[in-house]
């Protein structure tokens, strides 16, 4: 069963730590060697959690739930990376 934690406070903007794992996961061609987006200021809307929410999900769920889904995805990617590093 998929469970979301709403442990994150609602804020005005999604707090991305810039680790680059989501971009690596989709093999983004704009990800630099130091895990930064080379087109960050003009990145597609789908790459922006806040714009994605406003464009596609604001009528379907609360921003808090949307953020929780995205933070969960971040946490899962980081956990997978850590497991790979510990092999």
Backbone torsions as a table, in degrees:
resi	resn	phi	psi	omega
1	UNK	NA	140.7	-179.5
2	UNK	-90.8	120.7	-179.6
3	UNK	-121.9	135.2	177.6
4	UNK	-106.8	139.9	172.5
5	UNK	-98.9	130.9	176.7
6	UNK	-97.2	41.4	-177.0
7	UNK	-73.1	-14.0	-177.5
8	UNK	-90.1	133.6	177.7
9	UNK	-71.6	146.5	175.7
10	UNK	-71.5	129.4	179.1
11	UNK	-130.6	173.4	-178.1
12	UNK	-75.5	-19.7	-176.4
13	UNK	-145.5	140.7	177.2
14	UNK	-62.1	133.1	-176.9
15	UNK	-96.4	89.8	177.6
16	UNK	-84.5	134.5	179.3
17	UNK	-90.0	0.6	174.7
18	UNK	71.0	25.8	-178.1
19	UNK	-69.4	-23.8	178.1
20	UNK	84.1	-0.2	-176.3
21	UNK	-66.1	-34.5	178.8
22	UNK	-66.3	-39.1	178.8
23	UNK	-67.9	-39.8	176.5
24	UNK	-63.1	-38.5	-177.1
25	UNK	-61.9	-29.5	178.6
26	UNK	-104.8	10.2	179.9
27	UNK	53.2	48.2	-179.0
28	UNK	-65.1	129.9	-178.3
29	UNK	-73.9	-9.3	-178.4
30	UNK	-97.3	2.3	178.9
31	UNK	-81.0	126.9	-179.3
32	UNK	-84.7	172.2	-179.2
33	UNK	-62.3	-26.4	178.3
34	UNK	-95.4	22.5	174.7
35	UNK	64.0	33.6	176.3
36	UNK	-112.7	151.2	177.6
37	UNK	-80.9	123.4	-178.0
38	UNK	-77.2	-10.6	178.9
39	UNK	-125.4	30.5	-172.1
40	UNK	-50.3	-47.1	-176.8
41	UNK	-67.2	-23.3	-179.7
42	UNK	-122.7	22.5	-178.0
43	UNK	-61.2	155.8	178.0
44	UNK	-60.9	150.1	-179.0
45	UNK	-56.7	-34.2	-178.6
46	UNK	-64.8	-21.2	178.5
47	UNK	-86.3	-2.3	-178.5
48	UNK	-112.0	111.7	-175.9
49	UNK	-56.2	-43.1	-177.3
50	UNK	-69.4	-43.9	178.2
51	UNK	-66.8	-39.7	177.3
52	UNK	-58.5	-41.3	177.5
53	UNK	-61.8	-50.4	-178.1
54	UNK	-61.9	-38.4	-176.1
55	UNK	-79.1	-36.2	-169.1
56	UNK	-121.3	-22.9	-168.1
57	UNK	-125.9	-6.9	-174.4
58	UNK	-61.8	-25.3	178.4
59	UNK	-92.1	-1.3	-175.4
60	UNK	-111.4	-24.8	-178.4
61	UNK	-159.0	165.4	177.5
62	UNK	-75.7	159.9	177.8
63	UNK	-63.9	-35.0	179.3
64	UNK	-61.9	-43.0	177.5
65	UNK	-66.0	-43.2	178.5
66	UNK	-58.9	-45.5	177.8
67	UNK	-63.1	-43.0	179.9
68	UNK	-59.5	-41.3	177.4
69	UNK	-61.3	-44.3	-178.3
70	UNK	-71.6	-40.2	176.3
71	UNK	-64.6	-36.8	177.4
72	UNK	-62.9	-43.0	177.8
73	UNK	-61.6	-41.7	177.1
74	UNK	-60.6	-49.1	-179.6
75	UNK	-59.2	-41.5	179.8
76	UNK	-64.9	-42.2	178.1
77	UNK	-63.4	-41.5	179.1
78	UNK	-66.5	-39.3	178.2
79	UNK	-64.9	-41.5	178.3
80	UNK	-63.0	-41.5	178.8
81	UNK	-63.4	-42.9	-179.8
82	UNK	-63.1	-41.0	177.8
83	UNK	-62.0	-42.4	179.1
84	UNK	-63.4	-39.3	-179.7
85	UNK	-69.1	-28.3	-178.0
86	UNK	-89.1	3.6	179.4
87	UNK	-78.9	NA	NA
